[in-house]
């Protein structure tokens, strides 16, 4: 090593030259890639923000002792930082506007402990989309400028995904024109709300009851604490204990003992209760708008998967490029491997597979998060404009968000752990920066919907879509592939080879997803004809439904990834990884038995390889600089 690089700085460990040398070998323009992704501009904005968040409560030296402080001390510090962040935001308008536009995130600057994140996302979104004009006039400004903080109190100890089973009650008292919010059982206590015992208010989801009759679950504005920070009468909040991530000190429970609130406090843009106790519901489609906050968080989870998978991949790739292990000549018995030196562990094909697969997924998640954010923004704009067409978008939005949230977080979690293991013993050390990611990323995997339940919801959506097409009804968006004719073996033949055949490969993924959806619907229909109830039939095909959603997500990920990339001329050939991993597998397994289409292992190889190809696709042809494409809406 010293002979090969005689100018390596003393004291660097002999590795400071290695990463620059690797970067020079890149076949794509890094600066242009950053321009396409928008990371260069964002980095500048983040650097400006970091100058604001560098002193007082945000002194980085305080973070050095974070792991050695008590649970209570961590909580106090995190709440103090949130309060200081609110004041700094008010004092710095340029940062405030950048933050409101989503260009700079608070979690990039300090550990918010989720308090600010939940308030400014789920709570604020629910208020903006479900509050009527009078309610927004009373509550929205204070929520926007942080005059008070709100929790999103939906999940209970006994019920999470089954929202219709929530037990907290909101009984209308016609004599006083009030709702009585009550937790009648142990399992009805609100469980898991982030910021529960630091917030001053909450949107509490409860079963509306009028004269003993249930009218479903709705959101109610409830004040948890008075101006002095003391709990309001009948309100009990507390800590639920350490979580898998030790620093999560702000997730708790709430229980309500006949807390009275005015009728005005029921969020009433969509659903209403009159003074006379009459319940007024909107058309069924419009009622689904109340779930937009949950969809927003699922979109955020996809972006979270992109961020943390990328972090793990970067750490593992960089480490693999500087860690040497194993002589290049293992046959000779001479000392030092015959003078040829050692390999970096990135020279080994298996290390490339482990780390570059994660890198590929990170790029896929990034582009799909960008697509989802644009799609969600379009629907939210329609809701704000009271466009009735917003309701027509909700089934597609829900299925897309649910499927991608489940897929990106579970696959991202596995990729992060694989990167950690690829770092050997250093990956077990928290100072590596990768060890904590495995634990911390357990949060997006767990929150806002369990992955199997979300996948089965998508499976039901696919069954409905197949039946809609058969009935001659229109379908759009993520299920348009169901309308495409099935591929034949002849159409799947690459001819001269797979180089440049990205469109065919994506089309094959879509064909695979379509075939699985059709077979799923057939099995579901057969179960119904056999006498099974709807729920029994759904459970009978659950395994097939889960696999069907997986195929649909692979198809959607690759398809949307290419849609949001710049529309430049496709002059680059597929990478060596794609050529070598797919040529024999596709020609032998796929063309021999098209009905089975791509196997699971081949699909993973295809997905990862396609993203390696993305790195080449977004490299501008010599002498050109194609404009960035606007994400489709």
WOMOQUI-V765973 format. One record per residue. N is the residue number from 0. SS is DSSP state (@ for helix, = for strand, . for the rest). PHI is phi in degrees with one decimal (NA if undefined). Layout:
n=N ss=SS phi=PHI
n=N ss=SS phi=PHI
This chain:
n=0 ss=. phi=NA
n=1 ss=. phi=-67.0
n=2 ss=. phi=-72.9
n=3 ss=. phi=-73.0
n=4 ss=. phi=-130.1
n=5 ss=. phi=-68.5
n=6 ss=. phi=-98.0
n=7 ss=. phi=-61.6
n=8 ss=. phi=-58.8
n=9 ss=. phi=-69.0
n=10 ss=. phi=90.4
n=11 ss=. phi=-87.9
n=12 ss=. phi=83.2
n=13 ss=. phi=77.4
n=14 ss=. phi=-120.4
n=15 ss=@ phi=-64.0
n=16 ss=@ phi=-83.1
n=17 ss=@ phi=-75.0
n=18 ss=@ phi=-65.6
n=19 ss=@ phi=-57.5
n=20 ss=@ phi=-65.1
n=21 ss=@ phi=-65.1
n=22 ss=@ phi=-65.4
n=23 ss=@ phi=-67.6
n=24 ss=. phi=-85.5
n=25 ss=. phi=-61.1
n=26 ss=. phi=-92.9
n=27 ss=. phi=-129.0
n=28 ss=. phi=-83.3
n=29 ss=@ phi=-63.3
n=30 ss=@ phi=-62.2
n=31 ss=@ phi=-69.6
n=32 ss=@ phi=-60.7
n=33 ss=@ phi=-63.2
n=34 ss=@ phi=-65.9
n=35 ss=@ phi=-62.1
n=36 ss=@ phi=-80.1
n=37 ss=. phi=79.1
n=38 ss=@ phi=-76.1
n=39 ss=@ phi=-64.4
n=40 ss=@ phi=-66.8
n=41 ss=@ phi=-66.5
n=42 ss=@ phi=-60.7
n=43 ss=@ phi=-63.4
n=44 ss=@ phi=-63.8
n=45 ss=@ phi=-68.3
n=46 ss=@ phi=-62.2
n=47 ss=@ phi=-64.7
n=48 ss=@ phi=-67.3
n=49 ss=@ phi=-64.1
n=50 ss=@ phi=-66.2
n=51 ss=@ phi=-73.0
n=52 ss=. phi=-99.8
n=53 ss=. phi=-133.5
n=54 ss=. phi=-128.6
n=55 ss=@ phi=60.5
n=56 ss=@ phi=-64.1
n=57 ss=@ phi=-104.4
n=58 ss=. phi=-58.2
n=59 ss=@ phi=-60.7
n=60 ss=@ phi=-66.5
n=61 ss=@ phi=-68.6
n=62 ss=@ phi=-68.4
n=63 ss=. phi=-62.2
n=64 ss=. phi=-104.5
n=65 ss=@ phi=-56.1
n=66 ss=@ phi=-72.3
n=67 ss=@ phi=-105.4
n=68 ss=. phi=-97.3
n=69 ss=. phi=-71.5
n=70 ss=@ phi=-56.7
n=71 ss=@ phi=-66.1
n=72 ss=@ phi=-62.8
n=73 ss=@ phi=-60.1
n=74 ss=@ phi=-61.0
n=75 ss=@ phi=-61.3
n=76 ss=@ phi=-64.9
n=77 ss=@ phi=-66.5
n=78 ss=@ phi=-67.4
n=79 ss=@ phi=-62.7
n=80 ss=@ phi=-65.9
n=81 ss=@ phi=-63.3
n=82 ss=@ phi=-63.3
n=83 ss=@ phi=-65.9
n=84 ss=@ phi=-64.5
n=85 ss=@ phi=-61.0
n=86 ss=@ phi=-67.5
n=87 ss=@ phi=-63.2
n=88 ss=@ phi=-65.3
n=89 ss=@ phi=-63.7
n=90 ss=@ phi=-82.8
n=91 ss=. phi=-128.1
n=92 ss=@ phi=-56.2
n=93 ss=@ phi=-63.4
n=94 ss=@ phi=-67.6
n=95 ss=@ phi=-58.4
n=96 ss=@ phi=-69.1
n=97 ss=@ phi=-65.0
n=98 ss=@ phi=-68.6
n=99 ss=@ phi=-63.7
n=100 ss=. phi=-82.3
n=101 ss=. phi=78.2
n=102 ss=. phi=-79.7
n=103 ss=. phi=-132.6
n=104 ss=. phi=-102.3
n=105 ss=@ phi=-60.1
n=106 ss=@ phi=-66.4
n=107 ss=@ phi=-79.3
n=108 ss=. phi=-108.1
n=109 ss=. phi=-163.8
n=110 ss=. phi=-75.9
n=111 ss=. phi=-77.6
n=112 ss=. phi=61.7
n=113 ss=. phi=82.5
n=114 ss=@ phi=-61.0
n=115 ss=@ phi=-69.5
n=116 ss=@ phi=-62.4
n=117 ss=@ phi=-66.6
n=118 ss=@ phi=-61.7
n=119 ss=@ phi=-83.4
n=120 ss=@ phi=-111.9
n=121 ss=@ phi=-67.1
n=122 ss=@ phi=-64.7
n=123 ss=@ phi=-64.7
n=124 ss=@ phi=-65.1
n=125 ss=@ phi=-63.4
n=126 ss=@ phi=-62.0
n=127 ss=@ phi=-70.0
n=128 ss=@ phi=-100.0
n=129 ss=@ phi=-116.4
n=130 ss=. phi=-83.9
n=131 ss=. phi=-79.7
n=132 ss=@ phi=-59.7
n=133 ss=@ phi=-68.7
n=134 ss=@ phi=-67.4
n=135 ss=@ phi=-66.5
n=136 ss=@ phi=-64.0
n=137 ss=@ phi=-84.8
n=138 ss=@ phi=-112.1
n=139 ss=@ phi=-68.6
n=140 ss=@ phi=-61.0
n=141 ss=@ phi=-64.7
n=142 ss=@ phi=-70.4
n=143 ss=@ phi=-68.2
n=144 ss=. phi=-93.7
n=145 ss=. phi=77.0
n=146 ss=. phi=-65.9
n=147 ss=. phi=-144.7
n=148 ss=. phi=-122.2
n=149 ss== phi=-116.9
n=150 ss== phi=-97.5
n=151 ss== phi=-111.8
n=152 ss== phi=-96.8
n=153 ss=. phi=-114.7
n=154 ss=. phi=-60.8
n=155 ss== phi=-119.3
n=156 ss=. phi=-59.3
n=157 ss=. phi=-96.0
n=158 ss=. phi=-143.9
n=159 ss=. phi=-129.0
n=160 ss=. phi=-65.5
n=161 ss=. phi=-84.8
n=162 ss=@ phi=-62.2
n=163 ss=@ phi=-65.4
n=164 ss=@ phi=-92.7
n=165 ss=. phi=-56.5
n=166 ss=. phi=-102.3
n=167 ss=. phi=-57.4
n=168 ss== phi=-111.9
n=169 ss== phi=-127.8
n=170 ss== phi=-91.3
n=171 ss== phi=-81.3
n=172 ss== phi=-105.3
n=173 ss=. phi=-65.4
n=174 ss=. phi=-68.2
n=175 ss=. phi=-110.0
n=176 ss=. phi=58.2
n=177 ss== phi=-134.1
n=178 ss== phi=-105.0
n=179 ss== phi=-109.1
n=180 ss== phi=-89.4
n=181 ss== phi=-144.0
n=182 ss=. phi=-103.3
n=183 ss=. phi=-77.8
n=184 ss=. phi=-134.7
n=185 ss=@ phi=-61.9
n=186 ss=@ phi=-74.2
n=187 ss=@ phi=-88.6
n=188 ss=. phi=-66.8
n=189 ss== phi=-67.6
n=190 ss== phi=-136.4
n=191 ss== phi=98.6
n=192 ss== phi=-58.1
n=193 ss== phi=-68.6
n=194 ss=. phi=76.5
n=195 ss=. phi=-56.3
n=196 ss=. phi=-101.4
n=197 ss=. phi=-109.9
n=198 ss=. phi=-78.4
n=199 ss=. phi=-93.7
n=200 ss== phi=-137.7
n=201 ss== phi=-157.6
n=202 ss== phi=-91.7
n=203 ss== phi=-103.1
n=204 ss== phi=-92.2
n=205 ss== phi=-145.9
n=206 ss== phi=-77.1
n=207 ss== phi=-76.6
n=208 ss== phi=-128.6
n=209 ss== phi=-126.0
n=210 ss=. phi=54.2
n=211 ss=. phi=83.4
n=212 ss== phi=-99.3
n=213 ss== phi=-81.9
n=214 ss== phi=-124.5
n=215 ss== phi=87.0
n=216 ss== phi=-93.8
n=217 ss== phi=-139.8
n=218 ss== phi=-97.4
n=219 ss== phi=-131.9
n=220 ss== phi=-81.7
n=221 ss== phi=-133.4
n=222 ss== phi=-85.5
n=223 ss=. phi=-90.6
n=224 ss== phi=-133.4
n=225 ss=. phi=-86.5
n=226 ss=. phi=-62.3
n=227 ss=. phi=-90.1
n=228 ss=. phi=86.8
n=229 ss=. phi=-83.0
n=230 ss== phi=-63.9
n=231 ss=. phi=-70.8
n=232 ss=. phi=-55.3
n=233 ss=. phi=84.5
n=234 ss== phi=-102.8
n=235 ss== phi=-125.2
n=236 ss== phi=-131.4
n=237 ss== phi=-170.6
n=238 ss== phi=-88.5
n=239 ss=. phi=-104.1
n=240 ss=. phi=106.9
n=241 ss=. phi=-60.6
n=242 ss=. phi=-103.5
n=243 ss=. phi=-61.5
n=244 ss=. phi=-103.0
n=245 ss=. phi=-60.1
n=246 ss=. phi=-80.3
n=247 ss=. phi=-82.1
n=248 ss=. phi=-102.6
n=249 ss=. phi=-125.7
n=250 ss== phi=-113.2
n=251 ss== phi=-141.5
n=252 ss== phi=-129.4
n=253 ss== phi=-145.5
n=254 ss== phi=-135.0
n=255 ss== phi=-121.8
n=256 ss=. phi=-112.5
n=257 ss=. phi=53.5
n=258 ss== phi=-81.1
n=259 ss== phi=-95.9
n=260 ss== phi=-133.5
n=261 ss== phi=-66.8
n=262 ss=@ phi=-55.6
n=263 ss=@ phi=-56.4
n=264 ss=@ phi=-82.3
n=265 ss== phi=-82.2
n=266 ss=. phi=-60.0
n=267 ss=. phi=-125.7
n=268 ss=. phi=-67.8
n=269 ss=. phi=-105.3
n=270 ss=. phi=-107.4
n=271 ss== phi=-137.3
n=272 ss== phi=-126.4
n=273 ss=. phi=-80.7
n=274 ss=. phi=-59.3
n=275 ss=. phi=-82.1
n=276 ss=. phi=87.7
n=277 ss=. phi=-87.9
n=278 ss== phi=-91.8
n=279 ss== phi=-119.6
n=280 ss=. phi=-110.8
n=281 ss=. phi=-78.1
n=282 ss=. phi=-55.9
n=283 ss=@ phi=-51.5
n=284 ss=@ phi=-62.4
n=285 ss=@ phi=-64.7
n=286 ss=@ phi=-63.7
n=287 ss=@ phi=-69.0
n=288 ss=@ phi=-61.1
n=289 ss=@ phi=-64.0
n=290 ss=@ phi=-92.8
n=291 ss=@ phi=-64.1
n=292 ss=@ phi=-61.9
n=293 ss=@ phi=-65.5
n=294 ss=@ phi=-64.7
n=295 ss=@ phi=-60.7
n=296 ss=@ phi=-69.6
n=297 ss=@ phi=-69.8
n=298 ss=@ phi=-63.8
n=299 ss=@ phi=-61.9
n=300 ss=@ phi=-65.5
n=301 ss=@ phi=-65.6
n=302 ss=@ phi=-64.0
n=303 ss=@ phi=-61.8
n=304 ss=@ phi=-61.6
n=305 ss=@ phi=-62.3
n=306 ss=@ phi=-65.5
n=307 ss=@ phi=-77.9
n=308 ss=@ phi=-64.7
n=309 ss=@ phi=-64.4
n=310 ss=@ phi=-57.6
n=311 ss=@ phi=-63.2
n=312 ss=@ phi=-65.3
n=313 ss=@ phi=-62.9
n=314 ss=@ phi=-61.5
n=315 ss=@ phi=-66.7
n=316 ss=@ phi=-66.1
n=317 ss=@ phi=-62.8
n=318 ss=@ phi=-62.0
n=319 ss=@ phi=-65.7
n=320 ss=@ phi=-85.9
n=321 ss=@ phi=-116.5
n=322 ss=. phi=-86.8
n=323 ss== phi=-103.2
n=324 ss== phi=-163.0
n=325 ss== phi=99.3
n=326 ss== phi=-66.4
n=327 ss=. phi=-69.2
n=328 ss=. phi=-118.3
n=329 ss=. phi=-95.3
n=330 ss=. phi=-87.8
n=331 ss=. phi=-66.9
n=332 ss=. phi=-97.6
n=333 ss=. phi=-67.4
n=334 ss=. phi=-61.1
n=335 ss=. phi=74.7
n=336 ss=@ phi=67.1
n=337 ss=@ phi=70.9
n=338 ss=@ phi=81.9
n=339 ss=. phi=-85.7
n=340 ss=. phi=81.6
n=341 ss== phi=-111.7
n=342 ss== phi=-80.9
n=343 ss== phi=-75.6
n=344 ss=@ phi=-68.7
n=345 ss=@ phi=-71.4
n=346 ss=@ phi=-70.6
n=347 ss=. phi=-85.6
n=348 ss=@ phi=-58.5
n=349 ss=@ phi=-65.1
n=350 ss=@ phi=-66.7
n=351 ss=@ phi=-62.9
n=352 ss=@ phi=-61.5
n=353 ss=@ phi=-67.5
n=354 ss=@ phi=-84.9
n=355 ss=@ phi=-74.9
n=356 ss=@ phi=-62.9
n=357 ss=@ phi=-65.3
n=358 ss=@ phi=-61.6
n=359 ss=@ phi=-62.7
n=360 ss=@ phi=-60.8
n=361 ss=@ phi=-59.6
n=362 ss=@ phi=-65.0
n=363 ss=@ phi=-61.3
n=364 ss=@ phi=-63.2
n=365 ss=@ phi=-60.7
n=366 ss=@ phi=-67.3
n=367 ss=@ phi=-71.9
n=368 ss=@ phi=-63.8
n=369 ss=@ phi=-63.2
n=370 ss=@ phi=-62.0
n=371 ss=@ phi=-62.7
n=372 ss=@ phi=-61.5
n=373 ss=@ phi=-66.8
n=374 ss=@ phi=-66.4
n=375 ss=@ phi=-61.8
n=376 ss=@ phi=-60.3
n=377 ss=@ phi=-63.5
n=378 ss=@ phi=-66.8
n=379 ss=@ phi=-62.1
n=380 ss=@ phi=-63.0
n=381 ss=@ phi=-64.9
n=382 ss=@ phi=-65.1
n=383 ss=@ phi=-62.7
n=384 ss=. phi=-83.0
n=385 ss=. phi=56.1
n=386 ss=. phi=-80.0
n=387 ss=. phi=-62.8
n=388 ss=. phi=-68.5
n=389 ss=@ phi=-60.2
n=390 ss=@ phi=-64.2
n=391 ss=@ phi=-68.8
n=392 ss=@ phi=-83.3
n=393 ss=@ phi=-65.0
n=394 ss=@ phi=-59.8
n=395 ss=@ phi=-64.5
n=396 ss=@ phi=-63.0
n=397 ss=@ phi=-63.0
n=398 ss=@ phi=-64.5
n=399 ss=@ phi=-67.0
n=400 ss=@ phi=-63.8
n=401 ss=@ phi=-64.8
n=402 ss=@ phi=-63.6
n=403 ss=@ phi=-71.6
n=404 ss=@ phi=-62.2
n=405 ss=@ phi=-61.4
n=406 ss=@ phi=-65.6
n=407 ss=@ phi=-67.6
n=408 ss=@ phi=-74.7
n=409 ss=@ phi=-70.7
n=410 ss=@ phi=-69.6
n=411 ss=@ phi=-63.9
n=412 ss=@ phi=-61.0
n=413 ss=@ phi=-64.4
n=414 ss=@ phi=-67.0
n=415 ss=@ phi=-61.8
n=416 ss=@ phi=-65.3
n=417 ss=@ phi=-65.3
n=418 ss=@ phi=-64.4
n=419 ss=@ phi=-61.4
n=420 ss=@ phi=-67.2
n=421 ss=@ phi=-68.9
n=422 ss=. phi=-91.3
n=423 ss=@ phi=61.8
n=424 ss=@ phi=-62.8
n=425 ss=@ phi=-64.2
n=426 ss=@ phi=-72.4
n=427 ss=@ phi=-89.5
n=428 ss=. phi=-94.4
n=429 ss=@ phi=-65.7
n=430 ss=@ phi=-67.0
n=431 ss=@ phi=-67.2
n=432 ss=. phi=87.9
n=433 ss=. phi=-103.9
n=434 ss=@ phi=-62.5
n=435 ss=@ phi=-70.4
n=436 ss=@ phi=-63.2
n=437 ss=@ phi=-59.1
n=438 ss=@ phi=-73.9
n=439 ss=@ phi=-64.7
n=440 ss=. phi=-78.2
n=441 ss=@ phi=-63.8
n=442 ss=@ phi=-65.6
n=443 ss=@ phi=-64.7
n=444 ss=@ phi=-64.7
n=445 ss=@ phi=-89.1
n=446 ss=. phi=-78.7
n=447 ss=. phi=54.9
n=448 ss=. phi=117.7
n=449 ss=. phi=-73.3
n=450 ss=@ phi=-62.0
n=451 ss=@ phi=-67.4
n=452 ss=@ phi=-62.9
n=453 ss=@ phi=-63.0
n=454 ss=@ phi=-63.4
n=455 ss=@ phi=-71.5
n=456 ss=@ phi=-64.0
n=457 ss=@ phi=-66.1
n=458 ss=@ phi=-59.4
n=459 ss=@ phi=-64.5
n=460 ss=@ phi=-63.5
n=461 ss=@ phi=-67.8
n=462 ss=@ phi=-60.7
n=463 ss=@ phi=-60.8
n=464 ss=@ phi=-67.9
n=465 ss=@ phi=-61.9
n=466 ss=@ phi=-69.1
n=467 ss=@ phi=-64.2
n=468 ss=@ phi=-63.7
n=469 ss=@ phi=-63.7
n=470 ss=. phi=-86.6
n=471 ss=. phi=81.5
n=472 ss=. phi=-89.2
n=473 ss=. phi=-76.9
n=474 ss=. phi=-132.3
n=475 ss=. phi=-149.6
n=476 ss=@ phi=71.2
n=477 ss=@ phi=-68.6
n=478 ss=@ phi=-109.7
n=479 ss=@ phi=-62.6
n=480 ss=@ phi=-62.3
n=481 ss=@ phi=-66.1
n=482 ss=@ phi=-87.1
n=483 ss=. phi=-75.7
n=484 ss=. phi=-64.7
n=485 ss=. phi=-65.6
n=486 ss=. phi=-74.3
n=487 ss=. phi=-102.3
n=488 ss=. phi=-60.7
n=489 ss=@ phi=-63.5
n=490 ss=@ phi=-68.8
n=491 ss=@ phi=-88.9
n=492 ss=. phi=-75.4
n=493 ss=. phi=-78.2
n=494 ss=. phi=73.7
n=495 ss=. phi=-73.7
n=496 ss=. phi=149.2
n=497 ss=. phi=-88.2
n=498 ss=. phi=-59.2
n=499 ss=. phi=79.7
n=500 ss=. phi=-95.2
n=501 ss=@ phi=-61.6
n=502 ss=@ phi=-63.7
n=503 ss=@ phi=-66.3
n=504 ss=@ phi=-65.0
n=505 ss=@ phi=-65.3
n=506 ss=@ phi=-62.9
n=507 ss=@ phi=-66.9
n=508 ss=@ phi=-63.9
n=509 ss=@ phi=-65.7
n=510 ss=@ phi=-64.8
n=511 ss=@ phi=-61.0
n=512 ss=@ phi=-64.0
n=513 ss=@ phi=-65.1
n=514 ss=@ phi=-61.7
n=515 ss=@ phi=-65.2
n=516 ss=@ phi=-65.8
n=517 ss=@ phi=-63.9
n=518 ss=@ phi=-66.1
n=519 ss=@ phi=-62.3
n=520 ss=@ phi=-62.4
n=521 ss=@ phi=-65.4
n=522 ss=@ phi=-67.4
n=523 ss=@ phi=-63.9
n=524 ss=@ phi=-62.8
n=525 ss=@ phi=-64.1
n=526 ss=@ phi=-64.8
n=527 ss=@ phi=-65.2
n=528 ss=@ phi=-64.9
n=529 ss=. phi=-79.9
n=530 ss=. phi=102.0
n=531 ss=. phi=-73.9
n=532 ss=. phi=-74.8
n=533 ss=@ phi=-58.1
n=534 ss=@ phi=-67.9
n=535 ss=@ phi=-65.6
n=536 ss=@ phi=-65.7
n=537 ss=@ phi=-61.2
n=538 ss=@ phi=-69.2
n=539 ss=@ phi=-64.0
n=540 ss=. phi=-106.2
n=541 ss=@ phi=-60.8
n=542 ss=@ phi=-64.6
n=543 ss=@ phi=-64.0
n=544 ss=@ phi=-65.8
n=545 ss=@ phi=-63.9
n=546 ss=@ phi=-66.9
n=547 ss=@ phi=-64.8
n=548 ss=@ phi=-65.1
n=549 ss=@ phi=-59.3
n=550 ss=@ phi=-62.9
n=551 ss=@ phi=-64.9
n=552 ss=@ phi=-69.7
n=553 ss=@ phi=-58.5
n=554 ss=@ phi=-63.1
n=555 ss=@ phi=-66.5
n=556 ss=@ phi=-57.4
n=557 ss=@ phi=-69.2
n=558 ss=@ phi=-64.5
n=559 ss=@ phi=-69.0
n=560 ss=@ phi=-58.3
n=561 ss=@ phi=-72.6
n=562 ss=@ phi=-65.3
n=563 ss=@ phi=-90.5
n=564 ss=. phi=-78.3
n=565 ss=. phi=-57.8
n=566 ss=. phi=-88.7
n=567 ss=. phi=-87.4
n=568 ss=. phi=-68.8
n=569 ss=. phi=-89.4
n=570 ss=. phi=-108.1
n=571 ss=. phi=-85.3
n=572 ss=. phi=-79.4
n=573 ss=. phi=-63.1
n=574 ss=. phi=-66.0
n=575 ss=@ phi=-59.1
n=576 ss=@ phi=-60.4
n=577 ss=@ phi=-63.8
n=578 ss=@ phi=-59.5
n=579 ss=@ phi=-70.8
n=580 ss=@ phi=-81.0
n=581 ss=@ phi=-105.8
n=582 ss=@ phi=-53.2
n=583 ss=@ phi=-71.4
n=584 ss=@ phi=-63.2
n=585 ss=@ phi=-68.6
n=586 ss=@ phi=-66.3
n=587 ss=@ phi=-90.7
n=588 ss=@ phi=-86.4
n=589 ss=@ phi=-75.2
n=590 ss=. phi=-71.4
n=591 ss=. phi=-75.7
n=592 ss=. phi=-144.9
n=593 ss=@ phi=-66.1
n=594 ss=@ phi=-61.4
n=595 ss=@ phi=-89.6
n=596 ss=. phi=48.5
n=597 ss=. phi=-85.6
n=598 ss=. phi=-74.2
n=599 ss=@ phi=-60.7
n=600 ss=@ phi=-66.3
n=601 ss=@ phi=-67.4
n=602 ss=@ phi=-61.9
n=603 ss=@ phi=-62.6
n=604 ss=@ phi=-61.3
n=605 ss=@ phi=-63.7
n=606 ss=@ phi=-60.0
n=607 ss=@ phi=-65.5
n=608 ss=@ phi=-68.4
n=609 ss=@ phi=-60.8
n=610 ss=@ phi=-75.7
n=611 ss=@ phi=-62.7
n=612 ss=@ phi=-66.1
n=613 ss=@ phi=-56.5
n=614 ss=@ phi=-58.6
n=615 ss=@ phi=-83.3
n=616 ss=@ phi=-63.6
n=617 ss=. phi=-85.6
n=618 ss=. phi=-78.9
n=619 ss=. phi=-67.3
n=620 ss=. phi=-57.4
n=621 ss=. phi=-51.8
n=622 ss=. phi=80.9
n=623 ss=. phi=-124.6
n=624 ss=. phi=-148.8
n=625 ss=. phi=-61.5
n=626 ss=. phi=-70.0
n=627 ss=. phi=-70.3
n=628 ss=. phi=-86.0
n=629 ss=. phi=-80.1
n=630 ss=. phi=-54.0
n=631 ss=. phi=-64.8
n=632 ss=. phi=-118.0
